[in-house]
Amino acid sequence: MNILIAYASKSGTTRQAAEMLADLLTSHTVTLADLEKTAPVPGDFDYIVLGGPIRMGKAHKALKSYLSRFDAELCAVPHTLFLCCSIAHQFEYYTEHTFSQELRQSADEAVYFGGELDPAKQRGLDKLITRMIRSSIEQSMDEDEEAMLPGLLPEHIRMLADRLHLK
Ligand SMILES: Cc1cc2nc3c(=O)[nH]c(=O)nc-3n(C[C@H](O)[C@H](O)[C@H](O)COP(=O)(O)O)c2cc1C
């Protein structure tokens, strides 16, 4: 299969996730596309994996503009959606607010790839916001044993790769 992995990324975590997936899809022909640099035509592919990061509750601008340009064409190609974000329990909310209803309903799945909160990878205000999100999660960890600091979730990426291998 000719698979497009289209992503946007601000500080590199989503790029890392997209590259990890591309490396695992050894039985397919994969095109990795950074949506800040290119906007591939969906109809040129047999399958599309599409996503990006959430910041301040919003999807990356390059992903949003690709979605508004190609929504109908994307719905016509089999696809999986994904997001990178650090507040795991907001994943469904972000998915609903990022992708159109048609695109979500026609998707095989929407996958949570996790998200990093590393102040060392951020600058200026972003560094400060990263520290604030981290400390609010750390505070909730005291109250809730289930809570944990986020990171990329390679096992979610591997599960998606396994499913795509069977196609
Ligand atoms: C300035 C800033 C704002 C963020 N806002 C949110 C947010 O609103 N919700 C969330 O779940 N994660 C948020 N995050 C976490 C990012 O989604 C996470 O760092 C992600 O891995 C970034 O992906 P990227 O490196 O590809 O840009 C934020 C991170 C930063 C640096």
The ligand as a Gaussian input file, in Angstrom:
#p B3LYP/6-31G(d) Opt

LIG

0 1
 C        2.873000      26.129000      24.930000
 C        2.279000      24.762000      25.064000
 C        0.921000      24.611000      25.200000
 C        0.349000      23.332000      25.314000
 N       -0.992000      23.216000      25.449000
 C       -1.529000      21.980000      25.577000
 C       -2.933000      21.844000      25.729000
 O       -3.705000      22.796000      25.718000
 N       -3.424000      20.578000      25.888000
 C       -2.625000      19.476000      25.888000
 O       -3.138000      18.365000      26.049000
 N       -1.288000      19.585000      25.712000
 C       -0.732000      20.809000      25.547000
 N        0.608000      20.935000      25.372000
 C        1.449000      19.727000      25.260000
 C        1.771000      19.430000      23.798000
 O        0.638000      18.908000      23.142000
 C        2.922000      18.417000      23.747000
 O        4.070000      19.084000      24.234000
 C        3.183000      17.861000      22.375000
 O        4.060000      16.765000      22.522000
 C        3.780000      18.898000      21.437000
 O        4.017000      18.323000      20.184000
 P        5.106000      18.932000      19.166000
 O        6.460000      18.775000      19.839000
 O        5.009000      18.086000      17.953000
 O        4.759000      20.371000      18.904000
 C        1.186000      22.191000      25.263000
 C        2.572000      22.356000      25.131000
 C        3.119000      23.618000      25.023000
 C        4.608000      23.752000      24.861000

